Amino acid sequence: MDPVKLKPVRKNYIWGTEDWMLSRLHEGLEDIPLLIKIITAREALSVQVHPEDALARELEHAGGKTEMWYVLDCEPGAYLYYGLKHRISVNEFQKRVRNQTILEVCRKTAVKKGDVFYIPAGQIHAIGKGITVAEVQQSSDITYRVYDYNREDANHQRRALHIDKALLAADFMPPLSGCHPMGPRVQKNGYSRTLLVQCPHFVVQLYEIEEYMEENVRKSFQSLLVLEGEGSLTSAHKSIKLSKGDSIFLPKEAGACRVTGRLQILLSEV
């Protein structure tokens, strides 16, 4: 199987849009373990939490959701909520969710382009207004909302909260990591590589290509998301032009590939 350029699947919400760049909705990728999105938040998303695998299987008969964000753009003064300010008890969490004061204990974090956020299952979080992120996550859409600004859906019904399930899923702890890459920037001949996030569910690296890089798909697959620039990808049997916004699926069978040009690429694998 050769490399494939994937067409984004657009999803519209009351707060903005998601473009699914790699997903189970793409033909032939129904069992893909990752979901990669470009999220554009015109308004703030709900404050939410996702379950880990065991709880998700118990409650939803599906997999859990750990994710990461790479900030692509943001308005001046933009911020998001990233975990809690300090540890709280289950009782305090329950009371704050029910009386809608949970934001008082959420960690409000200013953002800038290039910030990285690792969000393991169980961590409270919310993308703020005026932020665009690339999100890499487990292929699950299980979300438990705990606060939603009293918004209504298209039928003028207040959007549901999922307080009881959130109580089971949340860890009530501040985040273990900040908004920086997990690894250093390593300069190579023709490109640099930065480890953004490494966890049991995925590895995400940022490649900044000045001339070229060569990559060999050793695992089950790789995903390339072009963030900036133009160039080309060449494998044994195929050549693909690359430009900003392109999503390329590299199956293991693609083998050795060469990317040439001046580009910034998010490379994700499991």
C-alpha positions, 0 to 999 in steps of 0.5 A: 500500500502506498502513501495516501493523501486524506481529505479532511472530514469537517464537523460543525459545532456551536462553538466552532469546527473540527476537521478530522485529518486522520480518522476511522471515517476515512475509507480503509482506516475504520480500525485506526487507533488514532484520531487527529483533528484540527480544532478551531474554537470560535467560542470556548469549548465545554469544561470536560473530562474523558475516561481511561480505557478500563472505565470506558469499556465498563461504562460505554463498551468503547476505548478511553481517550488520552489526547494532546494539543499543539497550538497552531494559532490563537488570538491575543489574550487567548487562554484555556483550562488545563487541569486543576489549580490544586488537588480537591476532594470528590465532594468538593468537585461534586459540589462545584460542578452542581453549583457551577463554580468549577472554573474557580479551581480550574487552572487558567493558562494563557497560550501562544503558538507552539505550546504543547499540552498533554492531557491524559484521561481523567484530566479536566480541560477546556479549549478557550475562545480564539484558539486553533489546535492540532489534536492527536488522541485515541480514537474515541469520542467519549466526553463527559461535560461538567460545565458548558456556560448554560449553552443551548443546542440547535433545538434550544435545549440546554446541553446535557452535563454528565456529572455522575460519569465525570465523578468516576472519570476525573482524577481531581489533580493538577497536571503533571506536565506544563505546556512544553515539549517532552523532549529537546529539539535535535538538529539533524542534517537537513531538518530538526526533530522535537519530541512533543509527547510520548505516552502509552497511546501515541508518540507525536514529534514536530519536524522542521525541514529545511532541505529534506528528511528520510523516514522509514515506517517501521511500526504499523503506520505514521501520520504526517500533518503539514503545518507550514510550507511546501514540498514533496514526499517520495516513496518507492512507488509514489510521489505526493506534493505537500502543502499546508493543511495536507494529511498523509497516511503512511502504511507500514508497507510504504517503507522508506520515504523522503520528504523534501522542501521547507516544511513544518510537519507533525508526525504521529504514530502508535 
